[in-house]
Amino acid sequence: MEHNRFRSHAVATIALSLLAIAAVIGGCTSGSPAVVSTAPSAGATGVPTSPPVVTVTFDRPMIEYSVEHSLGITPSVGTAPPTLAWSEDGRVAAVTFPQPFAPNTTYTVQIGTSAKARNDAALAAPLILKFTTGAGPATGAGPSESGQAELTFTKDIKPLAEARCTRCHGGKMSDYDNIIAKKYVAPGDPQKSRYYTNAAGITEHPGGNVWKEKADLVKQWISAGAPR
């Protein structure tokens, strides 16, 4: 009799343990990821044609390549694929398209259900984001109303990087594709861009403050979406 009671108690203990484990696992793996915000927001009008950046924020870390492979925009914006810069926690993706948006155009950005969170849960429904651009700059307008031409990597940042970064990094810091692929730049967010914070001496950097008096220029370029 005593043996049976012991066996029943052991079985019950094991069952409760398995239920507890299942609950923990279920809490970590159940539920679909969701988009909590976008920029531009859904239905936005008068969206600037440049920088051509769309930011998507998820409620949990995502599998980055799954989002990239499920992303699309209609009508197309250039022939090259967009570049995605991710936040360190894997929740925010800044999507930079290869050329400015067309003026007075309604765009539809989609992220399909093949996009998955890091717990392998897929989006329950696709993201469908529609927004409409504004008139855009006048043809041949050149400099903006502020009197400054648009900052670009090729024109403004690359010469600076070539002069100040080559000794330690070779050509890596003056290669646009490299700094985007390595996520040194988070388009639209200089404070999350090591390309700015490290080389401006804001965060630890063996080379110290490399940008110096040009730090604001680099900051403005990243804030504008880091156009090529």
C-alpha positions in Angstrom: 0.0 0.0 0.0 2.8 2.4 1.0 4.6 1.5 -2.2 1.5 2.4 -4.3 1.1 5.7 -2.5 4.7 6.6 -3.2 4.4 5.6 -6.8 1.2 7.7 -7.2 2.9 10.7 -5.6 5.9 10.3 -7.9 3.7 10.1 -11.0 1.8 13.2 -9.9 5.0 15.1 -9.3 6.4 14.2 -12.7 3.1 15.2 -14.4 3.1 18.6 -12.6 6.7 19.2 -13.7 5.9 18.4 -17.3 3.0 20.8 -17.2 5.2 23.5 -15.7 7.8 23.0 -18.4 5.1 23.0 -21.1 3.7 26.3 -19.7 7.1 27.9 -19.8 7.9 26.7 -23.3 4.4 27.7 -24.4 4.9 31.2 -23.0 8.1 31.6 -25.0 7.0 30.1 -28.3 3.3 30.6 -28.6 1.6 33.6 -30.2 2.3 35.4 -33.4 4.5 38.5 -33.7 2.9 41.8 -34.6 3.8 45.2 -36.0 3.4 47.8 -33.4 4.2 50.9 -35.5 5.5 52.1 -38.8 6.9 55.3 -40.2 5.3 56.6 -42.3 2.1 55.6 -40.5 -0.7 53.9 -42.4 -2.6 56.3 -44.6 -0.1 59.1 -44.2 -0.1 61.7 -46.9 2.4 64.3 -48.0 5.3 61.9 -47.2 8.6 63.4 -48.3 10.1 61.8 -51.4 13.5 61.6 -49.8 15.0 60.0 -47.8 13.2 56.9 -49.1 13.0 55.2 -45.8 10.2 53.1 -44.2 10.7 52.0 -40.5 8.8 49.0 -39.1 8.7 48.2 -35.4 7.8 44.7 -34.2 6.7 43.6 -30.8 9.5 41.1 -30.5 12.9 40.2 -32.1 12.5 38.9 -35.6 14.5 36.6 -37.8 16.0 39.3 -40.0 16.4 37.4 -43.3 12.8 36.2 -43.1 11.6 39.8 -43.0 13.9 40.8 -45.8 12.7 38.0 -48.0 9.1 38.7 -47.4 9.3 42.5 -48.0 7.9 44.2 -51.1 6.7 47.6 -52.3 4.3 48.6 -55.1 5.1 50.5 -57.3 8.8 49.6 -57.3 11.4 52.0 -56.1 14.5 51.4 -58.3 15.8 48.1 -59.6 18.1 47.3 -56.7 16.8 45.7 -53.5 16.2 47.9 -50.5 18.7 47.9 -47.6 17.5 46.9 -44.1 19.3 48.3 -41.0 18.2 46.5 -37.8 18.2 47.7 -34.2 20.4 45.8 -31.8 17.4 44.0 -30.2 16.1 42.9 -33.6 12.7 44.7 -33.3 13.1 47.7 -35.5 13.9 47.6 -39.2 14.8 50.7 -41.2 14.2 50.0 -44.9 16.1 52.3 -47.3 15.1 52.1 -50.9 17.7 52.7 -53.7 16.2 55.9 -55.0 13.7 58.6 -53.9 10.0 57.9 -53.9 8.1 59.4 -56.8 6.0 62.5 -56.0 2.3 62.3 -55.6 2.3 58.5 -55.6 0.6 56.0 -53.3 2.9 53.2 -52.2 2.0 49.9 -50.7 4.6 48.2 -48.5 3.9 44.5 -47.7 5.6 42.1 -45.3 4.2 38.6 -45.8 3.5 35.8 -43.3 6.8 34.1 -44.1 8.3 36.7 -41.8 9.0 35.0 -38.4 10.0 36.0 -34.9 13.1 34.3 -33.4 10.8 31.8 -31.6 9.8 30.7 -35.2 6.3 32.1 -34.9 5.1 33.7 -38.1 3.1 36.8 -38.6 -0.6 35.9 -38.3 -1.5 38.3 -41.2 0.6 40.2 -43.6 1.5 43.9 -43.0 0.0 46.1 -45.7 1.1 49.7 -45.3 -0.2 52.4 -47.6 1.1 56.0 -47.8 1.1 58.8 -50.3 4.0 61.0 -51.1 3.9 64.8 -51.5 4.8 67.0 -54.4 8.6 66.5 -54.0 11.3 69.1 -54.9 10.9 71.1 -58.1 12.9 69.9 -61.1 16.3 71.5 -61.1 15.7 73.1 -57.7 19.2 72.1 -56.5 19.7 73.3 -52.9 16.8 73.0 -50.5 15.0 76.0 -48.9 17.6 75.9 -46.1 20.2 76.7 -48.7 21.9 73.3 -48.3 22.0 70.6 -51.0 21.0 67.1 -49.9 23.8 65.3 -48.1 24.9 62.1 -49.7 27.5 59.5 -48.8 29.3 59.7 -52.1 29.5 63.5 -52.2 29.9 64.4 -48.5 30.8 61.5 -46.3 33.0 59.2 -48.3 35.8 61.8 -48.8 35.8 62.4 -45.1 36.0 58.7 -44.3 38.8 58.2 -46.9 40.8 60.9 -45.3 40.3 60.0 -41.6 39.5 56.2 -41.4 41.8 54.6 -44.1 44.9 54.4 -41.9 43.2 51.9 -39.4 40.4 50.4 -41.5 41.6 50.5 -45.1 38.7 51.2 -47.4 36.0 49.5 -45.2 34.6 52.7 -43.7 34.5 54.5 -47.0 32.5 51.6 -48.6 28.8 52.4 -48.4 27.6 48.8 -49.0 30.0 47.6 -46.2 28.9 50.1 -43.5 25.2 49.3 -44.3 25.7 45.6 -44.4 27.7 45.6 -41.2 24.9 47.7 -39.6 27.4 50.4 -38.6 24.7 52.9 -39.8 21.0 52.8 -38.7 19.4 55.1 -41.3 17.4 57.8 -39.6 18.9 57.2 -36.1 22.4 58.5 -35.6 22.4 57.5 -31.9 22.1 53.9 -32.9 24.8 54.2 -35.5 28.3 53.3 -34.5 29.5 55.0 -37.6 28.5 58.2 -35.8 28.7 57.5 -32.1 32.1 55.7 -32.1 33.9 58.0 -34.5 32.5 61.1 -32.8 33.9 59.9 -29.5 30.5 59.5 -27.9 31.1 55.8 -27.3 34.4 54.0 -26.9 36.6 54.0 -30.0 40.3 53.3 -30.1 40.7 56.1 -32.7 39.0 58.6 -30.5 37.0 61.5 -32.0 37.7 61.0 -35.7 34.8 63.1 -37.1 35.7 66.1 -34.8 34.2 69.3 -36.4 32.5 67.2 -39.0 30.5 65.1 -36.5 27.3 67.2 -37.1 27.6 66.6 -40.8 27.7 62.9 -40.3 24.8 63.1 -37.9 22.7 65.1 -40.3 23.4 62.6 -43.1 22.3 59.6 -41.0 19.2 61.5 -39.7 18.3 62.2 -43.4 18.2 58.4 -44.0 21.8 57.9 -45.0 21.3 58.4 -48.7 23.9 56.9 -51.0 
